[in-house]
Amino acid sequence: MIDLSQLPSVSAIYRVWHRDRVIYVGQTINLKKRWQTHHILPKLLSKYGTDWTIDWVEIAPSNLNRAEAFAYRFFKPELNQKNPSELLGLDSSLANPS
């Protein structure tokens, strides 16, 4: 598990990994602040203990919605409860990487 206090204060798409698979994707305008109170944290700790990590890609705030939709469609993360494309009203073909 990554030291959450060391996360940068950047706009980003982030992925939560358990071993070799992405289990959650999200977006934020401030990665550090987001993980101080993230709703998924209790679920991660109860289900995976400390056997998970986060990585991220800095993305301009104006591109976050589309980038998150692409990441969701590509990785199909099990812990995401809602498809970002549907929530945002994006054309699903825009979020399909094939």
N, C-alpha and C positions, 0 to 999 in steps of 0.2 A: 504494500500500500504506500502511496506517495505521501509525503509530509504536506498536508493541505495548506499549512501556513506558509509554505514556500512557493505557492502558485503565484504567477504574475498577475497584475491588474491589467489584463488585455481583453480586447474583444475577440472572441474565438468560438469555433466549433470544437467540442470536446467529445472524446470517446472513453468509455469505461470498459476496461478489458478484464476478463477472468480467464486466466491461462492464455489460450490462443484464439479467443473469440471476443468480439465486441458485444457487450450485453446492454449497453445504454449509450445513446448519443443525445447531445443537447447543444444549445447555443447560449451565449451570454455576451453582454457588453462589458462585463467585468468578471473574469474567471475567478479571481481570488474571493471577491465578495459573494459570488454565486455559491461557492462551496462552503462558505461559513455557515450557511443554513439550508443546504440543499435537501429537498424532500426525499430524495432517493437514498441519502446516506444511511438512515436506520435500516432500510431494506438491504443495502449492500453489506452492512456489518452483520446483520442477523443471518443472511443467506451464505455469505462468502467469507466472513471473518475479515482477515486482512489480506486474503488471497485475491486482490484486484488492484488495478492501477489505472491511472488516467493519462491520456496524452491529448494534445490539442494542436490546432492550427490557427494562427492568428488570421482573422477575416475582418474586413471592413464591416462596420455595422449595417451598411446598406445591402450587403450580400449574405447576411446571416440566415435569413429565412430560406433562401434557395439552397444554400450550402447544407443546412440541416436536413432539408427534404431529400437531397441527393444522398447524404450519409445514411439516413434512415432506410431509404429504398435499397441501397447497396448492402448494408450490413444486417438489416432485419433484426435489430436488437430485441431480445426477449423481454427486457424490463421496461421498454417504452410502451406506455399504455395507449398512446394515440399517435396516428400518422400525422406528422407535421404538414404534409401536403394538403390533407383534408382540412385540418384546422385552419390553415392559412388561405384556403380557397385557391391553391395553385393547381394548374392543369397537371394531372398526374403524369402525362407524357414528358413534361419538363423535368420531373424528378426521377424519371426512369433512366438509369445510366446505360441501358442497352441500345 
